[in-house]
């Protein structure tokens, strides 16, 4: 990117603008998740058909993510993010319009592709701002995503309770979020490619460093997906909890992750990414053990809370490490994102398969074993630490040093 100086106030303003972008992105996800039952009924799908259609979300994201770097290079970071985010917020309407399985698969592919490209673009900008500020901000940015998802899901729950048509609900939500996203993008950094900079490839395999970092992210997202989709079922079927208590466990897990992510930057700035993730891995393992041995709902809820605390900051730090590790942040981030999306896709079905063959307790033994990988392999995130960052060969704008 061109070496044009940015005032420190501009960088700080850009940080808050990108945080708003993360919140908008999360709100789309939260809005959609609450109306999946309506979409299933509208398209007249069985459970298996619905699962098949939803899988196209990850498929679309994996196919489109490598394109984000090329788009940012062609149009500049601000214009690219503005267009990709608007594409994502507008695509929210598509699933509600699908009348059958085939059209829903196409809608979910488009929905996932736009989500993945916007995801890569906003994380790449977050990494650039983090590098310019020389302190961790990625955990807080992902905390804003979780906050947006909670707000979107709360509004969606209200809309579902009122019995509103999802086509109207999604249209209104899409319009509001599109406007908010476009306004937020006004203040993000406008990084432009240098005149002699080669454009990134349209499609390329992620670098080896991204594969290693993605492995850590895989473990965290697997535990997150398993907890989100199966915590309520675990409390209901294993511990005979009421539906209200079971649902509260899932909501509490989401809230725990949001709070931990918002507070996570302070820990990373003080202790570094590696030690923070190792400590988180230990907490996640302890939480998994509590879940496995739980004989009372309160114990299991405590276990899921510890699991959420332990894994909350891992994915943000994986994106940060990927962005700082090499000369092409967008390509590395796309590689890590593809791996984590894959993990989120296979976790719920794998947990269900293991539970059917054995039990849910054995399933969460698998989750606990993967959580151990966070502590063991945390060292690959060293590039996310300020002292271990590798300066990229395409310097984004340097912040003028205020010291004499």
Buried (B, 14 or more C-beta within 10 A) or exposed (E): BBEBEBEEEBBBBBBBBBBBBBBBBBBBBBBBBBBBEBBBEBBEBEEEBBEBBBBBBBBBBBBBBBBBBBBBBEBBBBBBBBBBBBBBBBBBBBBBBBEEBEBBBBBBBBBBBBBBBBBBBBBBBBBBBBBBBEEBBBBBBBBBBBBBBBBBBBBBBEBBEEEBEBBEBBBBBBBBBBEBBBEBBEBBBBBBBEEEEEEBEEEBEBBEBBBBBBBBBBBBBBBBBBBBBBBBBBBBBBBEBEEEBBBBBBBBBBBBBBBBBBBBBEBBBEBBBBBBBBBBBBBBBBBBBBBBEBEEBEEBBBBBBBBBBBBBBBBBBBBBBBBBBBEBBBBBBBBBBBBBBBBBBBBBEBBBEBBEEEEBBEBBBBBBEBBBBBBEBBEBBBBBBBEBBEEBEBBBBEBEEEEE
